[in-house]
Amino acid sequence: MENFISTHGMVISGAILLIAYIFIASEKIQKSVVALVGASLTMLLGLLPFKGYYDAQAHTYVRSVFDYIAFEVIFLLIGMMIIVHIASKSGVFKWMAIELLKLTKGHPKLVLFTLAAFTAVASAFLDNVTTVVLMMPVTFVIAKEFDTDPVPFLITEVLASNIGGTATLIGDPPNIIIGAKAGLSFMDFVNELTAIVFIIFMVVVAVLICLFRKGLKATPEKMAHVANLDNSKTITDKKLMIRSMITLALVILGFVTHDKTHIDAYVFAVAGASFLLLFEKPKYIYRDVEWLTIFFFVGLFIIIGGFEANGGIAFLADGLIKLTHGSLNAATMLILWGSGLLSGVIDNIPYTATMAPLISQVQHTIPYAGEGHHPLWWALALGACLGGNLTIIGAAANVLVSETAATKGYPITFMRFLKYGALTTFISLTLSSIYLYFRYLH
């Protein structure tokens, strides 16, 4: 039995991933349960060892199941959930929402655009998960004031966060991997990707406003009411607001200065949460952590880790490269679209980590691929980051928003998200194809 599993590990782990994905898409069983069952099978079948060890014959270190769980993501999620929940008790997010509503004169379409723009810009400098965690309380308050469904706003924001995060080195984890492997700086990403990301954002948001137009209506009376809301008594605890906002500002400053301090984002998030908990009753705060989301991520990391450890991601990535037959144009487009589609269904971090060394090798065999600013790297960055918008499990921010919305009584189903995510991804990759062709390949 052990020999069979070791021989067919890639097929078995791939089957577990596929079956888990089917159950997640069907929504017959809660996503976190599906992920944990899949993770349990991965461990019980020995597809991932419980303890890491050095394989002397292969001259490689075999990672344990715990090495595949991105604890930095888990702690970042928990830390930011705690900070935002404590801050929200002061009424500060409701105050921000009302000020935003008044600024837009209560026009729903303008509110949607403003929320999306703020989210996209913030995601270029902050982790996407952090950005949506900050934006969700504001969004729910705005939807309540309009007496409308918050889902169109939430979907637009999460799509905007993934688009905005593509623009910079620190905006999305795949870019950090690419920057390190290709030797690309923060300004390289800004110079090469900001323009196309801006175009993609404007087109996508315009399309989403058209698609959501029926739910973005308000009577003149409602708009006038919203534009003249009294915001003087919204802050219920000024000391808490000041304390939580200073903490949040310092945490965000820590995120932005990561390249200077070399301290990971989750450290700042946990430190900020710990400080605020000194003034609270922890057991009540912990209840508001989205534990279903946390367990979903843990299970998903293990399932994908099993597939990666058994050569699945390397097999898929290698297949993409071989299909190019030495053509720079074909390689660029295949990496862009292949990365975009795969990143919509599997975690883009291990995928990018696997593709990076392959691209590093293949750019030396394809004519002109290693010259200038390397179109293959930008194709990978655009595909891996923008592809996260394809499905509800394509990016961490997507999962968090869908789970949080469900707890608030506004479920975002897999198929409902796919309806807008697939269109957004198609538009994004099409515009990226045009950009890459005329900038590097023409």
C-alpha positions in Angstrom: 0.0 0.0 0.0 2.8 2.4 0.9 4.6 1.7 -2.3 1.4 2.3 -4.3 0.9 5.6 -2.7 4.5 6.7 -3.1 4.4 5.7 -6.8 1.0 7.3 -7.5 1.2 10.2 -5.1 0.7 12.9 -7.7 -2.5 11.3 -9.0 -3.9 10.6 -5.5 -3.1 14.1 -4.3 -4.5 15.6 -7.5 -7.7 13.6 -7.1 -8.1 14.8 -3.5 -7.7 18.4 -4.7 -10.1 17.9 -7.5 -12.8 16.3 -5.4 -12.4 18.9 -2.7 -12.8 21.6 -5.3 -16.0 20.0 -6.7 -17.5 19.8 -3.2 -16.5 23.4 -2.5 -18.1 24.5 -5.8 -21.3 22.5 -5.1 -21.7 24.1 -1.6 -23.3 20.9 -0.3 -20.9 20.8 2.6 -19.4 23.8 4.4 -16.1 24.8 2.8 -14.0 24.5 6.0 -15.3 20.9 6.5 -14.4 20.0 3.0 -10.9 21.4 3.4 -10.3 19.7 6.7 -11.5 16.3 5.4 -9.2 16.7 2.4 -6.4 17.6 4.6 -7.0 14.6 6.9 -6.9 12.3 3.8 -3.7 13.9 2.7 -2.1 13.2 6.0 -3.6 9.7 6.7 -2.4 8.5 3.3 1.1 9.7 4.0 1.2 12.2 1.1 2.8 14.6 3.5 5.1 13.5 6.4 4.3 14.7 9.9 8.0 15.4 10.4 10.5 16.9 8.0 13.6 15.0 7.2 16.7 15.0 5.0 16.6 12.6 2.1 20.3 11.6 1.7 19.7 9.7 -1.5 18.0 12.7 -3.2 20.1 15.3 -1.4 16.9 17.3 -0.5 15.0 18.2 2.6 11.5 16.7 2.7 9.1 19.3 4.2 6.6 18.3 6.8 2.8 19.0 6.7 3.4 22.0 8.9 5.9 23.5 6.5 3.1 23.8 3.9 0.7 25.7 6.2 1.3 29.4 5.6 1.2 30.4 9.3 2.1 34.0 8.4 -1.2 34.2 6.5 -3.1 32.6 9.4 -1.6 34.9 12.0 -2.1 37.9 9.7 -5.8 37.1 9.4 -6.3 36.5 13.1 -4.4 39.7 14.1 -6.2 42.0 11.6 -9.6 40.5 12.5 -9.0 41.3 16.2 -7.7 44.8 15.5 -10.6 45.7 13.2 -13.2 44.3 15.5 -11.9 46.2 18.5 -11.6 49.4 16.4 -15.2 49.0 15.1 -16.5 49.0 18.7 -15.6 52.8 18.8 -17.8 53.5 15.8 -14.9 54.7 13.7 -15.8 52.6 10.7 -19.4 53.8 10.7 -18.0 57.4 10.9 -15.8 56.7 7.9 -18.7 55.2 5.9 -21.0 58.2 6.6 -18.2 60.7 5.6 -17.7 58.8 2.4 -21.5 58.8 1.7 -21.6 62.5 2.3 -18.6 63.1 0.0 -20.3 61.3 -2.9 -23.7 63.1 -2.2 -25.2 59.6 -1.8 -24.9 58.5 -5.4 -24.7 54.7 -5.2 -22.7 54.3 -8.4 -20.2 56.9 -7.2 -20.0 55.3 -3.8 -19.2 51.9 -5.5 -16.5 53.5 -7.6 -15.0 55.3 -4.6 -14.9 52.2 -2.5 -13.3 50.2 -5.3 -10.7 52.9 -6.0 -9.8 53.2 -2.3 -9.5 49.4 -2.1 -7.3 49.1 -5.2 -4.9 51.8 -4.1 -4.7 50.4 -0.6 -4.0 46.9 -1.9 -1.0 48.1 -3.9 0.7 48.8 -0.6 -1.0 46.5 1.9 -1.8 42.9 1.9 -5.1 42.2 0.1 -6.5 40.4 3.1 -5.7 43.4 5.3 -7.4 45.8 2.9 -10.7 43.9 2.7 -10.7 43.4 6.4 -10.5 47.2 6.8 -13.1 47.8 4.1 -15.8 45.3 5.1 -17.1 47.1 8.2 -17.4 50.3 6.1 -19.3 48.5 3.3 -21.8 46.9 5.6 -22.6 50.3 7.2 -23.0 51.9 3.7 -25.3 49.1 2.6 -27.4 49.5 5.7 -27.8 53.2 5.1 -28.9 52.6 1.5 -31.1 49.6 2.7 -29.5 47.5 -0.1 -27.7 44.3 -0.7 -23.9 44.7 0.3 -22.8 41.8 -2.0 -22.3 44.0 -5.2 -20.1 46.3 -3.2 -18.2 43.4 -1.6 -17.6 41.6 -4.9 -16.4 44.8 -6.5 -14.1 45.6 -3.6 -12.5 42.1 -3.5 -12.0 42.1 -7.3 -10.4 45.6 -7.0 -8.1 44.4 -4.3 -6.7 41.7 -6.4 -6.3 44.1 -9.3 -4.6 46.8 -7.2 -2.3 44.3 -5.5 -0.8 43.4 -8.9 0.8 46.9 -9.3 3.6 46.7 -6.8 6.3 44.4 -5.4 4.6 44.2 -2.0 1.0 44.2 -3.3 0.7 40.4 -3.7 2.9 37.5 -2.5 3.6 36.2 -6.0 5.2 39.5 -6.9 7.5 39.2 -3.9 8.6 35.8 -5.1 9.1 37.1 -8.7 11.0 40.1 -7.5 13.4 38.0 -5.4 14.0 35.4 -8.2 14.3 37.9 -11.1 16.1 40.6 -9.2 13.3 43.2 -9.9 12.9 46.2 -7.6 9.8 48.0 -6.2 10.1 50.6 -8.9 10.5 48.0 -11.6 7.0 46.8 -10.8 5.6 50.3 -10.5 7.1 51.3 -13.9 6.0 48.2 -15.8 2.7 47.3 -14.2 1.0 50.4 -12.8 -0.3 51.7 -16.2 -1.9 48.4 -17.3 -3.3 47.8 -13.8 -4.9 51.3 -13.9 -6.5 50.5 -17.3 -7.8 47.1 -16.1 -9.2 48.6 -13.0 -11.1 51.4 -14.8 -12.6 48.9 -17.4 -13.5 46.3 -14.9 -15.2 48.7 -12.5 -17.1 50.3 -15.4 -18.4 46.9 -16.4 -19.3 45.9 -12.9 -21.2 49.2 -12.4 -23.2 48.3 -15.5 -23.9 44.7 -14.3 -24.9 45.9 -10.8 -26.8 48.9 -12.0 -30.2 47.6 -10.9 -29.0 47.3 -7.3 -27.3 50.7 -7.4 -30.4 52.9 -7.3 -31.6 55.3 -4.6 -34.5 57.7 -4.5 -33.8 61.5 -4.3 -35.1 61.5 -0.8 -32.7 58.6 0.2 -29.8 60.4 -1.5 -30.6 63.7 0.3 -31.0 61.9 3.6 -27.6 60.1 3.1 -25.8 63.3 2.0 -27.0 65.1 5.2 -26.5 62.4 7.8 -25.6 63.6 11.2 -22.2 62.2 12.0 -21.5 64.1 15.2 -22.5 61.3 17.6 -21.2 58.3 15.6 -18.0 57.9 17.6 -19.1 56.2 20.8 -15.7 55.8 22.5 -13.2 58.4 21.6 -10.4 56.9 23.7 -10.8 53.5 22.1 -10.9 55.1 18.7 -7.7 57.0 19.2 -6.0 53.9 20.7 -7.1 51.6 18.0 -6.4 54.1 15.1 -2.9 54.8 16.4 -2.3 51.0 16.6 -3.7 50.4 13.2 -1.6 53.2 11.7 1.5 51.8 13.3 0.7 48.3 12.0 0.2 49.6 8.5 3.4 51.6 8.7 5.1 48.3 9.6 3.6 46.6 6.5 4.8 49.4 4.2 8.3 49.5 5.7 8.8 45.7 5.4 11.7 46.1 3.0 13.5 48.3 5.5 12.8 46.4 8.7 12.6 42.9 7.2 9.9 42.1 9.8 7.0 40.1 8.4 3.5 41.6 8.2 2.0 39.1 10.5 4.3 40.1 13.3 3.0 43.6 13.3 -0.6 42.4 13.1 -0.2 40.1 16.0 1.7 42.7 18.0 -1.0 45.3 17.4 -3.8 42.9 18.3 -2.0 41.9 21.5 -1.6 45.5 22.5 -5.3 46.2 22.0 -6.3 43.1 23.9 -4.6 44.4 27.0 -7.6 46.8 27.3 -10.3 44.3 26.4 -11.8 41.0 27.6 -10.2 38.6 25.2 -12.8 35.8 25.4 -15.4 38.1 24.0 -13.1 39.3 21.2 -12.0 35.8 20.2 -15.6 35.0 19.5 -15.6 37.4 16.6 -12.6 35.8 14.8 -13.8 34.1 11.7 -12.7 30.6 12.7 -14.4 28.9 9.7 -12.2 30.9 7.4 -9.1 30.1 9.4 -9.7 26.3 9.4 -10.6 26.5 5.7 -7.2 28.0 4.9 -5.3 25.5 7.1 -7.1 22.6 5.3 -6.5 24.1 1.9 -2.8 24.7 2.5 -2.4 21.0 3.5 -4.3 19.7 0.4 -2.3 21.9 -2.0 0.9 21.1 -0.1 0.2 17.4 -0.8 -0.2 18.1 -4.5 2.9 20.2 -4.6 5.0 17.8 -2.6 4.1 15.0 -4.9 5.1 16.9 -8.0 1.7 18.1 -9.2 2.4 21.8 -9.5 5.8 21.2 -11.0 4.2 18.8 -13.6 1.6 21.4 -14.5 4.2 24.2 -14.7 6.6 22.2 -16.7 3.8 21.2 -19.2 3.1 24.9 -19.8 6.7 25.6 -20.7 7.1 22.6 -23.0 4.0 23.7 -25.0 5.7 26.9 -26.1 8.2 25.2 -28.5 10.8 28.0 -28.1 8.5 30.9 -29.2 8.7 34.0 -27.0 5.2 35.1 -28.0 3.7 31.7 -27.3 5.6 31.4 -24.1 4.5 34.8 -22.8 0.8 34.3 -23.7 0.8 30.7 -22.4 2.4 31.7 -19.1 -0.1 34.6 -18.8 -3.3 32.7 -19.5 -2.1 29.4 -17.9 -1.1 31.2 -14.7 -4.3 33.1 -14.8 -6.5 30.0 -15.1 -4.5 27.9 -12.7 -4.3 30.6 -10.0 -8.1 30.8 -10.0 -8.3 27.2 -8.7 -5.0 26.6 -6.8 -3.0 28.8 -4.5 -0.9 31.2 -6.5 1.9 31.3 -4.0 3.2 27.7 -4.4 2.4 27.9 -8.1 4.5 31.0 -8.5 7.3 29.6 -6.4 7.4 26.6 -8.7 7.2 28.6 -11.9 9.8 31.1 -11.0 12.9 28.8 -11.3 11.4 27.3 -14.5 11.1 30.7 -16.1 14.6 31.6 -14.9 15.8 28.6 -16.9 13.6 28.9 -20.0 14.4 32.6 -20.6 17.9 31.5 -21.4 16.7 29.1 -24.1 14.1 31.3 -25.8 15.5 34.0 -28.0 15.2 37.6 -26.6 13.3 36.3 -23.5 16.1 37.5 -21.2 16.6 40.9 -22.7 15.1 44.2 -21.4 12.5 43.8 -18.7 11.7 40.1 -19.2 8.2 39.7 -20.6 7.9 36.2 -19.1 8.2 37.6 -15.6 5.6 40.2 -16.2 3.3 37.6 -17.8 3.7 35.4 -14.6 3.0 38.4 -12.3 -0.1 39.5 -14.2 -1.4 36.0 -14.6 -0.8 34.8 -11.1 -2.2 37.9 -9.4 -5.1 38.7 -11.7 -6.1 35.0 -11.9 -7.0 35.1 -8.3 -10.3 36.9 -9.3 -11.5 33.8 -11.2 -13.2 31.9 -8.4 -14.1 32.4 -4.8 -11.1 30.3 -3.7 -8.7 31.9 -6.1 -7.4 34.4 -3.5 -7.3 34.6 0.3 -9.3 37.9 0.2 -12.1 36.2 -1.8 -12.5 33.5 0.8 -12.5 35.9 3.7 -15.1 38.2 2.1 -17.4 35.3 1.2 -17.2 33.7 4.7 -17.7 37.1 6.5 -20.7 38.0 4.2 -22.3 34.6 5.0 -22.1 35.2 8.7 -23.8 38.6 8.2 -26.7 36.9 6.3 -25.5 37.7 2.8 -24.0 34.5 1.3 -21.9 34.9 -1.8 -22.2 31.5 -3.5 -19.5 29.9 -5.6 -21.5 30.4 -8.8 -22.5 34.0 -8.1 -18.9 35.0 -7.6 -17.8 33.0 -10.7 -20.3 35.0 -12.8 -18.4 38.2 -12.1 -15.0 36.8 -11.3 -14.7 34.9 -14.7 -15.7 38.0 -16.6 -13.3 40.2 -14.7 -10.4 37.7 -15.2 -11.2 37.4 -18.9 -11.1 41.2 -19.3 -8.0 41.5 -17.2 -6.0 38.8 -19.1 -7.2 40.1 -22.5 -6.0 43.6 -21.7 -2.8 42.2 -20.3 -2.2 40.2 -23.5 -2.6 43.4 -25.6 -0.3 45.3 -23.2 2.4 42.6 -23.2 2.3 42.2 -27.0 2.7 45.9 -27.9 5.2 46.7 -25.1 7.5 43.7 -25.4 6.6 41.4 -28.2 5.6 43.6 -31.2 
